[in-house]
Structures are given as C-alpha cells and as structure tokens.
C-alpha cells in the first residue's frame, strides 16, 4: 500500500496558485468552526530571495480559496478534496532568519464594514431571519437560514458592529452562526445536536499516537433556569424552567427583554443550553481525516461514564513536515430538552 499523502490546493484571486504556494509552503493550518468565530487559514511560507516581499507581495484585498487533497487514505476517510472555503487575507507577518512569511486569512468579508463599523439602528415588527438578512445584504453576502424563525416586536442595534450584533442576536435565540464561503450560515444548534452520530471514535482508534483531554466543570452544570424579563408594556415578569427528571436546585438566572412569555422561554432555554455546553468538553488530536467536520455529532466510546454523543465545535487541520493531523474540539451534546 502506498503511504498516505496530503496536499493543499490554492486558488489565489481566481488563479491557480497551487504550485507557487506549494513550493514554499512549509506547513499550514485550517480551522473549521461550528459557530461564533471565523474560520481561518494560515500558510507558513519560505520567503527565500524575498519572493513574497516583491513580485508575490500579498494585497489587502486578496481572496484565497483552498482545498485539502488526500491520497491513499482509508476508504472511510473520504479520499479526495475537502473544500475549506473562501478566505480574505487578514494578517501578513514576515520574519528572519531564515526569511519566512506567515500568511493568515479569515472567512469574514473584510472588504465591507461588516466587522469594523459601529452602527445604531432599529427594527419593528420583524423576525430574526429578516434582521440577519439585512445584515447579510449590507455585507454583500448571502444568508443561509436553517432554523425556525422567531418574531421580534422591536430590536435595536446600539453602537455595535454588524458581526458582533449578529452573533449576540443568534446566541440569544439559541442559533449558531457561521461565516463560510461568502455566506452567513445560521442554524438551530439544538436540532443539530440531536442528530444521529455520523461515526464513532473509540479509545482504540486513537492508539498511542493520539492525545485527548476531557474537562468536566461542575459550576457550569445547571438543571434549571429563571429569566426575569421586561415585556413590551414595561412590566417585569419571570419564567422558570426545570429539566425533566431533575430537582432543579442548580438554577441559572438571567435578566433580559422579551416580547412575550414564549420569547422569554426561548431565551431562557438558549441560555441554559449554552452553559451546559461548557460543562463537559473534549479535545482530541489524531491522524487527519476528511470526515471530521464542525457542527457534526460523533459517538465517543471506551471512556467509561464519559462516553456519549459529542458535538464538534471546531476542527483544526494541520499539515507540517508531511504529517497531517486534526485537533477536534467538542462538547457533550445537549439533548435533554
């Protein structure tokens, strides 16, 4: 059997840059995130002869599209090309000696004011999807909305940049937001976490070359939530929820605005789920594979009472010195409600 090989293919400003980048690329890292932060691509390049300071000097408006290409990989590792997405150059770091360039790019549309200009505006009688649609249009990108929409009586964006406001809005309603390939992708994370596992990772699979870390934080383990909220008439009300088959003694408290009792319920449960996602986290480093994708669920086996279904928060694909590895960050899927 031939050895497993991994490569990176590059389309740089619409031109095939695979050979130009490839001959200088000493290592690369691609971080695929499920929600919140941007995906990133970092290329560590040799700058012999100051090649990347002169004729190939990166521009602030450069766009990089990247693929991971795998050869002679086991069948279940999806031999072929993995599309990483479209990225805009964000950071250029030169160093010496020897002369090198660290070229980093992010999935945020930095050719607009999406993540730089603080704005103040308001919406009336609208929906979460409509607000996010306005933000996507202003950034010049598309919105993909894979979730139940929520009515919003009124909403104000007070001195926040669009990227931060969109993340805060989604978090409040329990929605995940990801910037990918010139799109804002929004989905219901609670629904995704209830999906069947797409594969299993066992202790034996990791062998002695892998590494893992599992953290359990008791202070993040709540079993009930109480929200004190102000409705549209200015009245202060409250709503409480207890996870079925628990005593509800460990209660999380939040204060917020809510348009209705239903709105308060959505926001309270979203806050409870967010805390629980931090209560048991997992990091695994293992041989690289195309099957590891952010926002998927896998089953962990061979770790006793820590076994279960885990939701992937991010996957960092690293290739250095010809070795391809993945670092998987995940949390125990929250499925009790």
N, C-alpha and C positions, 0 to 999 in steps of 0.2 A: 504493500500500500504506500502511495506517495504521502509525504508529510503534509500536514495542514498548513495552508498559507493564507495570509490576509493582506489586503492592499486597500488603498484609498483612491477613489476616482474623483476628480475635481472638474467642475465646470466653472470657470472664472470669468465673470462678466459675459457669459454666454459662449465662451471659447473653451475648448478642451485644454485644460491645464494639467492633466494627469501626469504627463512625462516631465513637464517643467517643475511642478511641485514635487513629484515623486523622487526625482534625482537628488533633491536637497532635504527631503522630509526625514528627519531622524526619529520622530515619534509624533503621535497625535492623540488627542482626547476628544471624544464627543459625549456630551451629557444630554441624555434624553429624559426630560422631566414630565411628570404627570400633570402638574398644576403649579400655578403661582409664579415661579421664576422662569426666566427664559432658557431655552435650550442653548447650548454653547458648543462651539467647535474651536479647538486650539491646535495649531500646527507649529511644531518646533522645527525650524529650518536652519540648515547650514547657510551661512552668508559669505562663503568663500569668494574672494575677489570683490566683495561689496556688491554682489549681484543684486541683492534686494534693497540696496540703497540708491541704485541708479536706474537702469532700464526697466527693472521689475519693481519699482517702488510702489507699495500699496497706496491706494487712494481712499479717501474718507467715504466715497460712495460705492466702493467695490462690493459686488454681490457674489457670494460663493455658494454653489450647490455641491453637495458631497454625497458619495455613496461608499459604503464598506463593501468590498468584494472578497468573498470567501471561496477558496478552492480546496477540494479533497476533504471537506468537512463531513462528519457523520450525517446520515440522512435526516435525523430529527433536529439537526442544527440549521436546516434551511440553507443549503449551499446556494450561492448566488450573490446578488447585490442587495444591500439594505439601503434604502434611501434615507439619509439623515435629515434632509430638508434644505431650505434656503436660509442663508445667513448673511448679515451685513457686517463688514469689517468694523470692529469696535476698539481694539487695542493693538498697538504696534510697539514691541519692545526689542530694542537692539542691545546686544552685549558683546563683550570680547574679553580676553582672547581664549579660544578661537572665536571668530566672529559668528554670531548667530542672530536669528530673528524668531521671536515668539509672536505669531500672528493669531489673534483671537477674534472670533466673530460671534454674533448673537442673533437670535431669531426675532428680536424686536425691530419694528420698522423705524430705524433711526433717521430715515430721510424725511420724517414728518415730525410734528410736535407731540407725538403720542406719549413720550416719556420725559418730556422736558418742560412743557409749558403749563403752568398752573392756571386752571380755569374755574370760573364761577358761573353756573347756570342751573336751571331748574326744569323739571318736567311735571306735568299734571295729567292725571287720568291716563296712565300709560301702562307699560309692562316692563319686566326686566329685560326681555328679549328686545324690545323696541329701544330701550336706553342703550344696550350694548350695540345694537345696530347703528345707532347714531355715532357711537364712539368708533366703530369699525370704519364707517364711511369717512369720518374725519381723518382717519389714519391712512385711507386709501387701500384698505384690505377688506377681505370678505369675512363674514360671520358665519360659523357653522354652529348651530344650536341644537344639541341633542339632549333635551330635558323638557320637563313640564314647565310651561311659562307661569309667571306669577303676576297678578295685577298689582299695580302701585298707584296709590292715590296721589301722592306727591313725593318728589325726590329732589334733593339739592346737591350739587357738586360745589363745595365751597373751598376754593383755593387749592384744589388737588390736581395733579397731572392726570391725564386720562388713564394711564396704565395703572396707577395706584387706585383710582376711583373704581375702575372696572374690577380689580381684584377684591377690593373691600365689598363691593356690591355682591359679587358672586359668593364670597365667603359667608356673608350674612344670610344668604338663601341656600346655603349648603351645596353650591355649584362649584365645580372645578373649572379653571380657565387655563388654557394652554395656547401659546403663540407658536404656530407651526406652519412653515411653507407659505408665508404671506397670508395667513388666516388667523382669526381669533376663534379657537375651538372651545365651546362651553358644553359641559355635560354634567349629569347628575351623578356625583361620585357614590352616593348611597346605592344607586341602582347598579353601578359598575362593580361595587364591592360584593354584591350578592351573586355575581356571575359565577358559573362553574369554573374551577381551576383549569387552566389551559395545559398545564403539565405539573409534574411533581419533582421536587428537589429533595433528595434523601442525604443522610449523613454519608452514606457510602459513595454517592455521586461525587462528593467533594474530594474524596481521597485525602492524601496528606498534603497536597499542593494548595488546597483551598484554605480559606480562613473565614470565620464567622464571628459575629458579635450580636447577642440578643440582650436588649435592655428592657427592664420592666420598672415602671415608675408608679408607685402606689398613689402618689399625690395627684396624678392625672386620672385615676380610676374612679370616676363618678358613676352613680347609678340613678340619679335623678337631676332635674334641672328646674329652676324657678326663674321666670323672667318678669321683671317689673317694667311696665311699658306705659307710654302715653299715647292714647288714641287720637284720632283726628279732631275730636272735640276738645282735647286738652285734659281729659280725665285720666287719672293714674289708676291703672288696673294691674292685675297679675295673672299669671298662668303657671301651673306646675305640671310636670310630667315625671313619672317613675317608670323605669324599665321593667317590663313584666317579670315576675318571679324574683324580684329583689325587694329589699326592705326600704330602699330609697333614702337611707340615712346619710349617704355621701352625696350631698346636693351641691350642684354648681349654680351660682347666682349670676344673672346678667341684667343689665338695665338698657333699654332701647326704646326706640319709637316703633310703633306697629299700627297699621291701618285698621286691623280687626283682630278678633280672637284667633282666627285661622292664621293670619300673618304672624302673630305672636308665637303660635305653636310651631310654625315652620322655622322661625329664627331660633327658638329655644332648642329644638331638636338638632338644628345645624350646629349650634354652639356645643352641645353635649357630644355629638359625634366628633367634632374637631378635637376636643380634649381626649376622648377615648383613643383616637388615632395616635396620640403621643404616648399612650400608656404602655404599649409594647411594640418596640421597633426592632428591626433586624437589618444587619448588613452582612452581605456575603460577597467574597471575592473568589471567582472561579474562572476556569477556562472560558474564553469568549464564545458567544453564541448569538446568532441572529434571532433566536426565539425569545430572548429577554427583551421585553418591550414595556415601557412605562404605561401605567394605567391598566395593566392586566393583573389577574389573580393567579397565583400558583399555590400548590399544596406543599407544606413542609412536613417531612417525616423523619423519624429517627432521633427526635429531640425530646422524647417523653411528653410531659404535660405542656410543653411549649409548641407541640405540633399544632397545625391548623392551616387555614387559608390566609394567605398574606397578599396584600395589595401593593403593587410596585409603585413607589413614589418617584424613583429615578433609577436610571441605568447609566453608568459611566463606562463607555467603551474606550479602552486604552490599547494602543499598539506601540511597543517600544522594543528595539533590538530584535525585531521579527516575532515577538511574542504578543499575542492578542488575549487580553483578559477583560472581564466585566466585573464591575462593582455594583451590586444590586442593593438598593436601599428600599425597605418595605416596612409596612406595619400590619399588625393583625387586623384582618378585615372586620369592620364593624357591621354586624348583621342582626343584632338582637332586636332592632326596631327600625 
